[in-house]
């Protein structure tokens, strides 16, 4: 089709899978000609679909030739967005596709040659690799612990090198969502990165800790939640051994919680609502021996029992029933009361009731889509289900766990991150124990997303458009996942792992 257009003096200008339709009889058709241009005197478009454009292939027929080569790769490994970040990914992904699908000998080399021909003989340096010396990125072969330890070291170095303590808006580059949360939260802000560094055994500069404290004391901070606010900051400070500072932030979080309760704006979820705050309170009740904190956590449990709202249609660990079930399980462990376990089974059952079961395993369903992700899918549900089964036998849940684990072995995942990508699968499998081959496979496949930045390993964030260092979408989350895979003792995520069944002051 492209050849026919070119013979008629027209370049299509916007080739990507969304602009190619398959007719009922199997023939193809191009749609969306708004960027087409005359090859003689037309003006090529200045933009195009991410993953199918190169600034070095924006003239004549080269614009279509480059996109066509990208489509050939995309049909096997839809990660062509990464070539715009690091040109070395073209060869790496082509070779990975050729190996995975047993493609004809020379297929990968020809595809890369076509990409280079369209860009004038050499692929231009990607946006992330331009900052380095051009030294080739050493990609681990398989799941070798030594090779991935080097990646961990480079990730930690890169995170610290990217920090900007002189800025007041954020400390570490990450998802833009952190600007809605004053840059302090566990998911996207400084607290999550600092926690990941400390948990993985890397030192955190004092200046970075001071930045987090100053930012958390700012009156503009109004969220008290675990993953979106001050409770997460307190957890990070506690992980560093800064008990007094953690207590200060915890007290501030309590004031904000009371205010939000009066306003009636609290949800039930783990990310920013009652379940997450309750989980944090139980942690600090044990750490500080304060009965009042445990009593407050129990009060939150009562509110959940009375029907505190979850987001409509939301499922999973962060925003669904699985996260509520995790908190209620911990409340059972602290009080010994069976009613909390009853409520926990019901909360998790809410998520599993609409799950899809097929050859991929059991996928939680949200907005009509099945997902295995840690934040809203099978990985998080498997973690919570195991915690429940430690306390009570349940045939249906016991049958669901292997299916949830099977979903965590998904071969292709669009993103590498913790809550919506492969790192979450690594954490879930690390916590599951059992056959380590699936865990090793998931660790190995992280190399598909590995790119260069300042001569170090780095990873792209949400939708693969830019690098991220945060916990939810970027390098900090992947660092934590690799640590979990190495330690094999749990997810390594704050407050998610089972550490026995403490008897708190509430039970006494």
C-alpha positions in Angstrom: 0.0 0.0 0.0 2.8 2.4 0.8 4.6 1.5 -2.4 1.5 2.4 -4.3 1.1 5.7 -2.6 4.8 6.5 -3.2 4.4 5.7 -6.9 1.6 8.3 -7.0 3.8 10.9 -5.4 2.3 10.8 -1.9 3.8 9.9 1.5 1.3 8.6 4.1 3.1 10.4 7.0 1.3 8.7 10.0 1.8 5.0 9.8 1.1 3.0 13.0 -1.1 0.1 13.9 -4.1 2.3 14.8 -4.2 3.6 11.2 -4.3 0.2 9.6 -7.7 -1.6 9.4 -8.3 -5.2 8.5 -11.3 -5.7 6.3 -13.7 -8.6 6.7 -12.2 -10.4 3.7 -8.6 -10.0 5.2 -7.4 -7.2 3.0 -5.9 -4.1 4.6 -6.8 -0.5 4.4 -5.1 2.7 5.5 -7.1 5.3 7.4 -6.5 8.8 8.6 -4.7 10.6 5.8 -4.6 14.0 7.5 -0.7 14.0 7.7 -0.2 12.7 4.1 1.9 15.1 1.9 3.0 15.5 -1.7 6.5 14.1 -2.2 7.5 16.9 -4.6 6.4 20.1 -3.0 4.4 19.0 0.2 5.4 19.7 3.8 6.1 16.7 6.0 4.4 16.7 9.4 6.3 17.9 12.3 4.9 15.3 14.6 3.6 11.7 14.6 2.7 8.7 16.7 5.2 7.9 19.5 7.1 4.7 18.8 6.9 5.2 15.0 8.8 8.4 14.3 12.4 9.6 14.3 13.5 13.2 13.9 16.1 11.9 11.5 13.4 10.3 9.2 10.9 13.1 8.6 11.3 13.7 4.9 10.2 12.0 1.7 9.5 8.3 1.7 11.8 7.8 4.7 9.1 8.8 7.1 7.0 5.8 5.9 9.9 3.4 5.7 10.9 4.1 9.3 7.4 3.6 10.5 7.0 0.4 8.5 10.1 -1.1 10.1 8.8 -0.1 13.5 5.5 -1.8 12.8 7.3 -5.1 11.9 9.0 -5.0 15.3 5.8 -3.8 17.1 3.8 -6.8 16.0 6.2 -9.0 18.0 7.3 -6.7 20.8 5.2 -3.5 21.1 8.0 -1.5 22.8 9.2 0.6 19.9 8.6 3.7 22.1 11.9 2.8 23.8 14.0 3.4 20.6 13.3 7.1 21.0 14.8 7.0 24.5 17.8 4.7 23.6 18.7 3.9 20.0 20.4 0.7 21.3 17.0 -0.8 22.0 16.3 -1.2 18.3 18.9 -4.0 18.0 18.2 -5.4 21.5 14.4 -5.7 20.9 14.8 -7.0 17.4 17.1 -9.8 18.6 14.7 -10.6 21.5 11.8 -10.8 19.1 13.7 -13.0 16.7 14.7 -15.4 19.5 11.3 -15.5 21.1 9.4 -16.2 17.9 12.1 -18.2 16.1 12.1 -15.8 13.2 14.1 -16.4 10.1 17.9 -15.9 10.3 18.8 -12.4 9.5 15.4 -11.0 10.3 16.6 -8.8 13.2 19.7 -7.5 11.3 17.5 -6.6 8.3 15.0 -4.7 10.5 17.7 -2.7 12.1 19.3 -2.1 8.7 16.0 -0.7 7.4 15.6 1.6 10.4 19.1 2.9 9.9 18.6 3.4 6.1 15.5 5.5 6.9 17.5 7.7 9.2 20.4 8.3 6.9 22.6 5.4 7.8 22.7 5.6 11.6 20.0 5.8 14.2 20.2 9.1 16.1 21.0 9.0 19.8 17.9 8.7 21.9 16.8 11.3 24.4 18.1 9.5 27.4 21.4 8.3 26.0 22.5 11.7 24.8 23.7 12.6 28.3 26.4 10.0 28.4 29.6 9.1 26.6 28.0 6.6 24.4 29.4 3.6 26.3 27.3 0.5 25.5 24.8 -0.6 28.1 25.7 -3.9 29.7 22.4 -5.9 29.8 22.4 -8.8 32.2 22.1 -12.2 30.5 19.4 -14.1 32.3 18.8 -13.6 36.0 22.4 -13.6 37.3 22.4 -12.1 40.8 25.8 -10.5 40.2 24.7 -8.9 36.9 21.5 -7.5 38.5 23.4 -6.3 41.5 25.4 -4.1 39.2 22.1 -2.8 37.7 20.9 -2.1 41.3 24.0 -0.2 42.0 23.6 1.9 38.9 19.9 2.5 39.6 20.8 3.8 43.1 23.6 6.0 41.7 21.3 7.3 39.0 18.6 8.2 41.5 21.0 10.1 43.7 22.6 11.8 40.7 19.2 13.0 39.5 18.1 14.5 42.8 17.6 18.2 43.1 17.5 19.2 46.7 17.7 22.9 45.7 14.2 22.6 44.2 11.2 23.0 46.5 8.7 21.4 44.1 10.2 17.9 44.1 13.4 16.1 45.2 13.5 13.3 42.6 12.2 13.2 39.0 9.2 11.0 38.7 5.6 10.9 37.6 3.9 14.3 37.3 1.4 13.1 39.8 3.9 14.0 42.6 3.2 17.7 42.0 -0.4 17.1 43.2 1.0 15.7 46.5 3.8 18.2 47.3 6.5 15.8 46.3 6.5 13.9 49.6 4.4 10.7 49.1 5.4 7.1 48.9 4.0 6.4 45.5 5.5 9.2 43.5 7.4 11.4 45.8 10.5 11.6 48.0 9.3 9.3 50.7 9.0 6.3 48.4 12.4 6.8 46.8 14.1 7.2 50.2 12.3 4.1 51.5 13.5 2.1 48.5 17.1 3.2 48.9 17.2 2.4 52.6 15.4 -0.9 52.3 17.7 -2.0 49.5 20.8 -1.1 51.5 21.9 2.2 50.0 22.7 5.3 52.0 20.4 8.3 51.9 22.1 11.7 52.0 21.3 13.8 55.0 20.4 16.7 52.7 17.7 14.5 51.1 16.2 13.5 54.5 16.1 17.2 55.5 14.3 18.0 52.2 11.6 15.5 53.0 11.2 16.8 56.5 10.9 20.4 55.4 8.4 19.5 52.6 6.3 17.4 55.0 6.1 20.3 57.5 4.7 22.6 54.8 1.1 23.7 55.6 0.2 23.1 52.0 0.5 19.3 52.6 -3.1 18.2 53.4 -3.1 14.5 52.6 -2.5 12.1 55.5 -2.6 8.8 53.5 -0.2 5.9 53.4 0.8 6.1 49.7 -0.4 9.6 48.9 0.5 11.6 52.1 2.1 12.0 55.5 1.7 8.5 56.8 4.0 7.3 54.0 6.5 10.0 55.0 6.4 8.8 58.6 7.0 5.2 57.4 10.1 6.3 55.4 11.5 8.2 58.3 10.9 5.3 60.6 12.7 3.0 58.2 15.8 5.3 58.5 15.6 5.0 62.3 14.5 8.6 62.8 11.8 7.8 65.3 11.4 11.3 66.7 10.9 12.8 63.3 8.6 10.0 62.3 6.5 10.7 65.4 6.3 14.4 64.6 5.0 13.7 61.1 2.6 11.0 62.5 1.1 13.6 64.9 0.6 16.0 62.0 -1.0 13.3 60.0 -3.4 12.6 62.9 -4.6 16.2 62.9 -5.2 16.1 59.1 -7.0 12.8 59.4 -9.4 14.2 62.0 -10.1 17.3 59.8 -10.8 15.1 56.8 -13.1 12.8 58.8 -15.1 15.8 59.9 -15.4 16.9 56.2 -16.5 13.4 55.2 -13.9 13.1 52.4 -12.3 9.8 53.5 -12.5 6.6 51.4 -11.8 3.1 52.5 -8.8 2.3 50.3 -5.2 1.5 51.1 -3.6 4.2 48.9 -5.0 7.2 50.7 -7.9 6.1 52.9 -8.8 4.3 56.1 -7.2 1.0 55.3 -3.7 2.5 54.6 -3.8 4.8 57.6 -5.0 2.0 59.8 -2.2 -0.2 58.6 0.3 2.5 59.5 -1.2 3.1 62.9 -0.9 -0.6 63.8 2.7 -0.5 62.7 3.5 2.5 64.9 1.4 1.1 67.8 3.9 -1.8 67.9 6.9 0.4 67.4 5.9 2.9 70.0 3.8 0.8 72.4 1.0 3.3 72.3 -2.4 1.9 73.0 -4.1 5.0 71.6 -2.7 4.3 68.1 -4.0 0.8 68.1 -7.4 1.9 69.4 -7.6 4.4 66.6 -6.8 1.7 64.0 -9.6 -0.4 65.6 -12.0 2.6 65.1 -11.1 2.7 61.4 -11.9 -1.0 61.3 -15.3 -0.3 62.7 -15.9 2.3 60.1 -14.9 -0.2 57.4 -17.3 -2.7 58.9 -20.1 -0.1 58.7 -19.5 0.3 55.0 -17.0 3.1 54.4 -17.0 3.6 50.6 -14.5 2.2 48.1 -14.2 3.8 44.7 -17.0 2.5 42.4 -15.7 -0.4 40.3 -12.2 -0.2 41.8 -10.5 -3.4 42.7 -7.1 -4.5 44.0 -4.5 -3.6 46.5 -4.3 0.2 46.3 -7.9 1.2 45.7 -10.0 -2.0 46.1 -11.2 -4.7 48.4 -7.8 -6.4 48.5 -6.2 -3.4 50.3 -9.0 -3.3 52.8 -8.6 -7.0 53.4 -4.9 -6.6 54.1 -5.6 -4.0 56.9 -8.4 -6.1 58.4 -6.1 -9.2 58.4 -3.6 -7.2 60.4 -6.3 -6.0 62.7 -7.2 -9.6 63.4 -3.5 -10.4 64.1 -3.4 -7.5 66.6 -6.7 -8.3 68.4 -7.3 -12.0 67.9 -10.9 -11.2 67.0 -12.3 -13.5 64.3 -14.8 -10.9 63.1 -12.0 -8.9 61.4 -11.0 -12.1 59.5 -14.6 -12.6 58.4 -14.7 -9.0 57.1 -11.3 -9.5 55.4 -12.5 -12.6 53.5 -15.5 -10.7 52.4 -13.5 -7.7 51.2 -11.2 -9.8 49.1 -14.1 -11.9 47.9 -15.6 -8.6 46.5 -12.6 -8.3 44.2 -12.4 -11.9 43.2 -16.1 -12.2 42.4 -15.7 -10.5 39.1 -12.3 -11.9 38.2 -11.7 -13.5 34.8 -10.3 -17.0 34.6 -8.7 -18.3 31.4 -5.4 -19.8 30.2 -3.5 -16.8 31.7 -4.8 -17.5 35.2 -7.1 -15.4 37.3 -7.2 -11.7 36.4 -9.0 -9.1 38.5 -11.3 -7.0 36.4 -11.6 -3.3 36.4 -13.5 -1.2 33.8 -14.0 -4.4 31.8 -10.3 -5.1 31.6 -8.4 -8.0 33.3 -5.2 -7.1 35.0 -2.4 -8.9 36.8 -0.8 -5.7 38.2 0.3 -5.3 41.8 -1.7 -2.2 42.3 -5.1 -3.2 40.9 -4.7 -6.9 39.8 -3.8 -10.5 40.5 -0.4 -9.8 42.1 -1.8 -7.7 44.9 -4.7 -10.1 45.5 -2.4 -13.1 45.7 -0.4 -11.4 48.4 -3.5 -10.7 50.5 -4.9 -14.1 49.9 -1.8 -15.8 51.3 -2.1 -13.7 54.4 -5.7 -14.8 54.9 -4.9 -18.5 54.4 -2.3 -18.3 57.2 -5.1 -17.8 59.6 -8.0 -19.8 58.2 -8.5 -22.6 55.7 -10.8 -21.8 52.8 -11.0 -24.2 49.8 -12.2 -21.6 47.3 -9.4 -19.1 48.1 -6.8 -21.9 48.2 -7.8 -22.8 44.7 -7.6 -19.2 43.5 -4.1 -18.6 44.7 -2.3 -20.7 42.1 -4.4 -19.1 39.4 -3.5 -15.6 40.7 0.2 -16.7 40.7 -0.2 -17.9 37.1 -1.3 -14.4 36.1 1.9 -13.0 37.7 3.9 -15.0 35.2 2.6 -12.9 32.3 5.3 -12.8 29.6 4.6 -9.4 28.1 3.9 -6.3 30.2 3.9 -2.8 28.6 5.6 -1.1 31.5 8.4 -2.0 33.9 7.1 -0.2 37.0 6.0 -1.5 40.4 2.2 -0.9 40.5 1.4 -1.2 36.8 4.3 -3.2 35.4 6.8 -6.1 35.6 8.4 -5.0 38.9 5.2 -5.7 40.7 5.2 -9.2 39.3 8.7 -9.7 40.6 7.6 -8.6 44.1 4.6 -10.8 44.1 6.5 -13.9 43.0 9.3 -13.1 45.5 6.7 -13.1 48.3 5.1 -16.3 47.0 8.2 -18.5 47.3 7.9 -21.8 45.6 9.3 -22.4 42.1 11.9 -19.7 41.5 12.0 -20.2 37.8 9.1 -17.8 37.2 10.7 -15.2 39.4 14.0 -15.5 37.6 12.2 -15.2 34.2 10.4 -12.0 35.3 13.7 -10.5 36.5 15.4 -11.4 33.3 12.6 -9.8 31.2 13.1 -6.5 33.0 16.0 -6.1 30.5 13.5 -5.3 27.7 12.9 -1.9 29.3 16.4 -1.2 30.4 17.8 2.0 28.8 20.9 4.2 29.2 21.1 7.5 31.0 24.4 9.2 32.0 26.2 5.9 31.4 24.0 4.1 33.9 21.0 1.8 33.8 17.6 3.5 33.9 14.0 2.7 33.4 11.1 4.7 31.8 8.0 5.5 33.8 4.3 5.5 33.0 3.5 4.9 29.3 7.3 4.8 28.5 7.5 8.5 27.5 10.2 9.6 30.0 12.5 8.3 32.7 11.2 8.1 36.3 12.9 7.5 39.6 9.8 7.2 41.8 8.5 4.1 43.6 5.3 3.5 41.7 6.5 3.9 38.1 10.3 4.2 38.1 13.7 3.2 39.2 13.1 3.2 42.9 10.3 0.6 42.5 12.5 -1.6 40.3 15.4 -1.3 42.7 13.0 -2.5 45.5 11.8 -5.4 43.3 15.3 -6.5 42.5 16.1 -6.4 46.2 13.0 -8.5 47.0 14.0 -11.0 44.3 17.5 -11.3 45.8 16.3 -11.6 49.4 13.3 -13.9 48.7 11.7 -12.8 52.0 8.7 -10.9 50.8 7.7 -7.9 48.6 10.0 -5.5 50.5 7.2 -2.9 50.2 6.3 -1.0 53.3 3.8 -2.7 55.6 2.7 -5.3 53.0 4.7 -8.3 54.2 3.6 -10.7 57.0 5.9 -10.7 60.0 4.2 -13.0 62.4 1.1 -12.2 64.5 1.9 -9.6 67.2 -0.3 -9.2 70.2 -0.8 -5.5 70.7 -2.0 -3.5 73.7 -5.5 -3.7 72.2 -5.6 -7.5 72.6 -4.1 -7.2 76.1 
